[in-house]
Amino acid sequence: MLAKRPLQISAPSLRPVELLESFLDPLSLVGSLWGIVLYLGEEISNPYLLLGFVVFSMTFPSPSYLRVSWGRLIGRVILGCALVGSLLFVFGYAAHLLGQFDRDVLVQWLWFGPVSVLFGRVGVRLVAPWFAAAQSGVRRAVIVGANEQGLALATSIGEDRFAEMTAVGFFDDRKRERLPETPPLPVLGRLADLPRYVRSGGAEVIFLSLPMAAQPRILKLLDQLRDTTASIYFVPDLFITDLIQGRMGIVDGVPVVAVCESPFTGVSGIIKRASDIVFSLLILLLVAPLMLAVAVGVKLTSPGPLIFKQRRYGLDGKEILIYKFRSMTVCEDGGVIAQAQRNDQRVTRFGAFLRKTSLDELPQFFNVLQGRMSVVGPRPHAVAHNELYRKLIKGYMVRHKVKPGITGWAQVNGLRGETETLDKMKARIDYDLDYLRHWSLRLDLYIMLRSVLIVLKDYNAY
């Protein structure tokens, strides 16, 4: 499963570095491409200009890797460049555009592009701490409330080498034996001691990590801190809940906090829909002859309709119809539907081959074009299964904050096929919710690539 994101303090002095990071990958890849063209004595002609524009569009903005390990940094750079290169090759081959480019240019760019990205990332990683220290000195911070989110905040600040502050201790009215666990920092006093401590220069930053039920104490403390120059941040207790795309927002001038929201809002929604249309059209174009052969095979090997239609839950839990090549002798869509099992007598011989290779899913790319599904997203379950599991698994329906997908994060992590136990279904839902928390176009590309590899060797589908 994707690692949960720790609480992090965004250092204002690092924002120029993070802005540079967002341009780093596209500028490195495009710059290395055009540099190789010039080095080999070629002209930066229209095909290379167009290729540079496409690469920039695919890689901007670059994600921030400042806080990941060196090993993970190298792995993500290699994986990201491999995904971009694979997609460019597929598009170029399908559109017969590869002949427009010099072979030596492409071969050299294949290795020099990732190297330039990696060197850029390393350079930014090395210069960021110096830049942060030069912009502003390290400030001392105290945390009011040694509760779960306060302890998590202290740990996050301590582990973040780019934080522009250091946590020096807690203030809490409880005795040490009543604290949830031994704090990683000393308890400097009670809440009543905080104003005097701040006025004496002990801290420049205050984090109020108190439960919402403590509102009177919070207001009193804020009033006492009015005559200090300390920066004050509120860390509400809702941050220890399971947030889906948690972020701050403004509604008609009123600040609000998103607790559960779709990742596909604003520009992200446009990117997701555009990528769905492009990928589904490309795939349908490439597999059209194969789909025709499958259709003939279905009609010749068993009686019944060519296309199987079934009701599923789509975006926001609304019912949709999905299409599949029929792989069974029955077309169940009632209140009770049994999942396909190993050696299931309902599956035809040709249908077993289709399910094994996932060829039965190909008509769902028309669902994507209709806007009912996405190429990548949580797999849609039959309505009967939804009604069963929504009562048994907490947060089950949250997966419907996005359109269902032909493949998903759960499927590339070994949860493809029958979920015969409740624990397996819970694990699938956990992966679906992780996808909602961490969505990016790069993650979608990774899932698509992994899906192709898994279909070739997976034994869980039947």
C-alpha positions in Angstrom: 0.0 0.0 0.0 1.1 3.6 -0.5 2.8 5.0 2.5 0.6 7.5 4.5 1.9 11.0 4.3 3.2 12.4 7.6 2.3 15.8 8.8 4.8 18.2 7.3 5.6 21.8 7.9 5.8 23.8 4.7 8.8 26.1 4.9 8.1 29.4 3.2 11.8 29.8 2.5 11.7 26.5 0.5 8.8 27.6 -1.8 11.2 28.9 -4.5 13.0 25.6 -4.4 9.7 23.7 -4.7 8.7 26.0 -7.6 12.0 25.1 -9.3 11.3 21.4 -8.7 8.0 21.7 -10.6 9.9 22.7 -13.7 12.9 20.5 -13.2 11.9 17.3 -15.0 10.4 18.9 -18.1 13.2 21.4 -18.5 15.8 18.7 -18.0 14.2 16.3 -20.5 13.5 19.0 -23.1 16.8 20.7 -22.7 18.7 17.4 -23.0 16.8 16.5 -26.1 17.5 19.8 -27.9 21.1 19.8 -26.6 21.7 16.4 -28.2 20.1 17.5 -31.5 22.5 20.5 -31.6 25.5 18.4 -30.5 24.9 16.0 -33.4 24.8 18.8 -35.9 21.0 18.6 -36.5 18.5 21.4 -36.6 15.8 21.8 -33.9 13.1 21.3 -36.6 9.4 21.2 -36.1 9.3 17.5 -35.1 11.8 18.2 -32.3 9.9 21.3 -31.2 6.6 19.3 -31.1 8.3 16.4 -29.2 9.7 18.9 -26.7 6.2 20.4 -26.2 4.7 16.9 -25.7 7.3 15.9 -23.2 6.9 19.2 -21.3 3.1 18.7 -21.1 3.5 15.1 -19.9 6.0 15.9 -17.1 4.9 19.3 -15.8 4.6 19.9 -12.9 7.3 17.6 -11.5 6.5 16.2 -8.1 8.6 17.2 -5.1 11.2 14.6 -4.0 13.0 16.7 -1.4 11.8 14.5 1.5 12.2 11.0 0.0 15.3 8.8 0.5 18.1 8.8 -2.1 17.2 5.2 -3.1 13.6 6.1 -3.6 14.6 9.3 -5.5 16.7 7.3 -8.0 13.9 4.7 -8.4 11.3 7.3 -9.0 13.4 9.1 -11.6 14.1 5.9 -13.5 10.5 4.8 -13.3 9.1 8.2 -14.4 11.5 8.4 -17.4 10.7 4.8 -18.4 7.0 5.6 -18.3 7.4 8.7 -20.4 9.7 7.0 -22.9 7.3 4.0 -23.2 4.3 6.2 -23.9 6.2 8.3 -26.5 7.3 5.1 -28.2 3.7 3.7 -28.3 2.3 7.0 -29.6 5.1 7.4 -32.1 4.7 3.9 -33.4 0.9 4.0 -33.6 1.0 7.4 -35.4 3.9 6.4 -37.7 6.0 9.4 -36.4 9.2 7.6 -35.4 10.7 8.1 -38.9 10.6 11.9 -38.4 13.4 11.7 -35.9 17.1 10.8 -36.2 17.8 7.4 -34.6 21.1 8.5 -33.0 19.3 11.4 -31.3 16.6 9.2 -29.8 19.1 6.5 -28.6 21.4 9.1 -26.9 18.4 10.9 -25.4 17.2 7.6 -24.0 20.0 7.5 -21.5 21.1 11.1 -21.3 17.6 12.4 -20.5 17.2 10.4 -17.2 20.8 11.2 -16.3 20.1 15.0 -16.7 17.0 14.7 -14.6 18.8 12.8 -11.9 21.7 15.3 -11.8 19.1 18.1 -11.5 17.4 16.4 -8.6 20.6 15.8 -6.8 21.6 19.4 -7.3 18.3 20.7 -5.8 18.6 18.2 -2.9 22.1 19.5 -2.0 21.3 23.2 -2.3 17.9 23.2 -0.6 19.1 23.1 3.0 21.6 25.8 2.4 19.0 27.9 0.6 16.5 27.5 3.5 19.1 28.4 6.1 20.2 31.5 4.1 16.7 32.8 3.7 15.7 32.5 7.4 17.2 31.3 10.6 15.8 28.2 12.4 12.9 29.2 14.6 12.0 27.5 17.9 8.5 26.0 18.1 6.4 24.6 20.9 3.4 22.3 20.7 0.4 22.9 22.9 -1.1 19.4 23.6 0.8 16.2 23.8 -1.9 14.2 22.1 -1.8 12.0 19.0 -1.6 14.7 16.4 0.7 16.8 18.5 3.1 13.8 18.9 2.9 13.2 15.1 3.7 16.8 14.4 6.7 16.8 16.7 8.0 13.6 15.0 7.5 15.1 11.6 9.4 18.3 12.4 12.2 16.3 13.9 12.6 14.1 10.9 12.3 16.9 8.3 15.8 18.2 7.5 14.2 21.0 5.4 12.0 22.4 8.2 12.8 26.0 9.0 12.0 25.3 12.7 12.9 23.0 15.5 10.4 21.8 18.1 11.6 22.3 21.6 8.8 20.9 23.8 5.2 20.5 24.7 2.8 22.4 27.0 0.0 20.3 28.5 -2.2 20.5 31.5 -2.2 16.7 32.1 0.2 14.9 34.3 2.8 12.7 32.6 1.1 9.5 33.6 -2.1 10.6 31.8 -0.4 11.3 28.5 -1.1 8.8 25.7 2.6 7.9 25.4 6.0 9.2 26.4 6.6 12.5 24.5 9.7 12.7 22.3 10.3 16.2 23.7 10.1 17.5 27.2 6.8 18.9 28.7 7.8 22.5 29.4 4.8 23.4 31.6 1.1 23.9 31.7 -1.0 26.0 29.3 -1.0 28.9 31.8 2.8 29.0 31.6 2.9 29.4 27.8 2.5 33.2 27.5 5.3 33.9 29.9 7.6 31.3 28.2 6.9 32.9 24.8 7.5 36.5 26.0 10.8 35.4 27.5 11.9 34.4 23.9 11.6 30.7 24.4 9.6 30.2 21.2 8.7 32.0 18.0 6.2 29.5 16.7 3.2 27.9 18.5 1.2 24.9 17.4 -2.2 24.6 19.1 -2.9 20.8 19.0 -5.9 20.8 21.2 -9.3 18.9 20.7 -12.2 21.0 19.4 -13.9 20.4 22.7 -11.3 22.7 24.3 -12.5 25.8 22.5 -12.9 27.9 25.6 -9.3 27.1 26.6 -8.1 27.9 23.1 -9.8 31.3 23.0 -8.4 32.2 26.4 -4.9 31.1 25.4 -5.2 33.1 22.1 -6.2 36.2 24.1 -3.2 35.8 26.4 -0.8 35.5 23.4 -2.0 38.7 21.7 0.9 40.8 23.1 3.5 38.4 21.7 4.9 38.3 18.2 4.8 34.5 17.9 3.4 32.8 14.8 0.4 30.6 15.8 -1.0 27.6 14.0 -4.0 25.5 14.8 -3.7 21.8 14.4 -7.3 20.5 14.7 -8.0 17.0 15.9 -9.7 16.1 12.6 -6.2 15.6 11.2 -6.0 12.2 13.0 -9.0 11.0 11.0 -8.7 9.2 7.7 -8.6 12.2 5.3 -9.3 11.8 1.6 -7.7 14.7 -0.3 -7.7 16.8 2.9 -6.9 20.4 2.2 -7.9 24.0 3.1 -10.4 25.9 1.0 -12.5 29.0 0.8 -16.3 29.0 0.2 -17.8 32.4 -0.4 -15.1 33.9 1.9 -15.5 31.3 4.6 -12.5 29.1 5.3 -13.3 25.3 5.2 -11.3 22.1 5.6 -11.9 19.3 3.1 -12.2 15.9 5.0 -13.4 13.8 2.1 -13.1 15.0 -1.5 -12.4 13.8 -5.0 -8.8 14.3 -6.3 -10.3 15.2 -9.7 -11.4 18.8 -9.1 -10.3 21.8 -11.1 -7.3 21.3 -13.4 -6.7 17.7 -12.1 -10.2 16.8 -13.3 -9.4 18.2 -16.8 -6.1 16.3 -16.9 -7.8 13.1 -15.8 -10.6 13.3 -18.4 -8.2 14.3 -21.2 -5.9 11.4 -20.4 -8.9 9.0 -20.3 -10.0 10.1 -23.8 -6.5 9.9 -25.3 -5.6 6.5 -23.9 -9.0 4.9 -24.6 -9.0 6.1 -28.2 -5.4 4.9 -28.7 -6.1 1.5 -27.2 -9.3 1.0 -29.2 -7.4 1.9 -32.3 -4.7 -0.6 -31.6 -6.9 -3.5 -30.5 -9.8 -3.1 -33.0 -8.8 -6.2 -35.0 -8.4 -8.2 -31.8 -11.9 -7.1 -30.6 -13.4 -8.2 -33.9 -11.7 -11.6 -33.4 -13.0 -11.9 -29.8 -16.5 -11.0 -30.9 -16.5 -13.8 -33.5 -15.1 -16.2 -30.9 -17.9 -15.4 -28.4 -20.7 -15.9 -31.0 -19.2 -19.1 -32.3 -18.5 -20.8 -29.0 -21.7 -20.4 -27.0 -25.3 -19.1 -27.5 -26.3 -15.8 -26.1 -25.6 -12.0 -26.5 -22.2 -10.8 -27.6 -22.0 -8.1 -25.0 -22.7 -8.6 -21.3 -24.2 -5.5 -19.6 -24.4 -5.2 -15.8 -25.4 -2.5 -13.4 -22.5 -1.1 -11.3 -22.1 1.9 -9.0 -20.3 4.7 -10.7 -19.3 8.3 -9.7 -21.0 9.4 -6.5 -22.7 6.0 -6.2 -25.0 6.4 -9.2 -25.8 3.4 -11.2 -24.2 2.9 -14.6 -24.2 0.1 -17.2 -20.8 -1.4 -18.0 -20.0 -3.5 -21.1 -18.0 -6.7 -21.3 -17.6 -9.5 -23.8 -19.8 -12.3 -22.4 -17.7 -15.0 -20.8 -20.5 -16.9 -19.0 -23.5 -18.9 -20.0 -25.6 -16.6 -17.8 -26.0 -12.8 -17.6 -26.7 -12.2 -13.9 -27.8 -8.7 -12.7 -30.1 -9.4 -9.8 -30.0 -8.9 -6.1 -27.7 -11.9 -5.5 -24.7 -12.4 -7.7 -22.0 -15.0 -7.0 -18.4 -13.9 -7.9 -16.6 -16.1 -10.5 -14.6 -18.9 -8.8 -12.0 -21.3 -9.9 -13.5 -24.0 -12.2 -16.8 -22.0 -12.2 -19.3 -24.0 -14.3 -21.0 -20.8 -15.6 -17.8 -19.7 -17.4 -17.5 -21.0 -21.0 -14.3 -22.5 -22.3 -13.6 -19.4 -24.5 -14.8 -17.2 -21.7 -12.2 -18.6 -19.4 -9.5 -17.6 -21.9 -11.1 -14.1 -22.1 -11.2 -13.7 -18.3 -7.6 -15.0 -17.9 -6.2 -12.5 -20.4 -8.7 -9.7 -19.4 -9.8 -9.4 -23.1 -13.4 -9.5 -21.8 -12.8 -6.0 -20.4 -12.0 -4.4 -23.7 -15.5 -3.0 -24.4 -15.2 -0.9 -21.2 -13.0 1.5 -23.1 -16.3 2.6 -24.7 -17.6 3.2 -21.2 -14.5 5.5 -20.7 -15.4 7.5 -23.9 -18.9 7.8 -22.6 -17.6 9.3 -19.4 -19.0 6.5 -17.2 -15.5 5.1 -16.3 -11.8 5.9 -16.3 -8.9 3.9 -17.6 -7.5 3.8 -14.0 -9.7 3.8 -10.9 -11.3 1.5 -8.3 -12.8 -1.5 -10.1 -16.6 -1.4 -10.2 -18.4 -4.0 -8.2 -21.9 -5.4 -9.0 -24.7 -3.5 -7.3 -25.5 -6.5 -5.2 -21.9 -6.7 -3.9 -21.9 -3.0 -3.1 -25.1 -3.3 -1.0 -23.5 -6.1 0.9 -20.1 -4.7 1.6 -21.1 -1.1 2.3 -22.6 -2.5 5.5 -19.5 -4.5 6.4 -16.6 -2.3 5.5 -16.1 1.2 7.0 -15.5 3.8 4.2 -16.5 1.4 1.5 -18.6 3.9 -0.5 -15.8 6.6 -0.4 -14.3 4.7 -3.4 -17.2 6.1 -5.4 -15.9 9.6 -5.1 -14.2 8.9 -8.5 -15.2 7.1 -11.6 -14.6 3.3 -11.6 -11.7 2.1 -13.6 -10.8 -0.7 -16.0 -7.7 -1.3 -13.8 -6.7 0.0 -10.4 -4.2 0.2 -7.6 -5.6 -2.8 -5.9 -5.4 -4.9 -9.0 -1.7 -4.3 -9.5 -1.0 -5.2 -5.9 -2.3 -8.7 -6.1 -6.0 -8.2 -5.5 -7.3 -9.1 -9.0 -10.0 -11.7 -9.3 -12.2 -13.2 -6.7 -12.3 -11.7 -3.1 -13.7 -14.8 -1.3 -13.1 -13.4 2.2 -14.0 -10.2 3.9 -10.4 -9.5 4.7 -9.5 -9.6 1.0 -12.2 -7.1 0.2 -11.1 -4.8 3.0 -7.6 -4.9 1.6 -8.9 -4.0 -1.8 -10.8 -1.1 -0.4 -7.7 0.1 1.5 -5.8 0.2 -1.8 -8.7 2.0 -3.5 -8.7 4.7 -0.8 -4.9 5.0 -1.0 -5.3 5.7 -4.7 -7.7 8.6 -3.9 -5.3 10.1 -1.4 -2.2 10.0 -3.6 -3.5 10.3 -7.2 -1.2 11.7 -9.8 -1.0 11.2 -13.6 2.4 9.5 -13.0 0.7 7.0 -10.7 -2.0 6.3 -13.4 0.8 5.6 -16.0 2.6 3.3 -13.5 -0.7 1.4 -12.9 -1.3 1.0 -16.6 2.2 -0.3 -17.2 2.0 -2.7 -14.3 -1.5 -3.9 -15.5 -0.1 -5.0 -18.8 2.7 -6.9 -17.2 0.4 -8.6 -14.7 -2.1 -9.7 -17.3 0.6 -11.6 -19.0 1.5 -13.7 -16.0 -1.4 -13.4 -13.4 -3.2 -16.5 -12.1 -5.8 -14.8 -10.0 -8.4 -14.2 -12.7 -10.9 -16.9 -13.6 
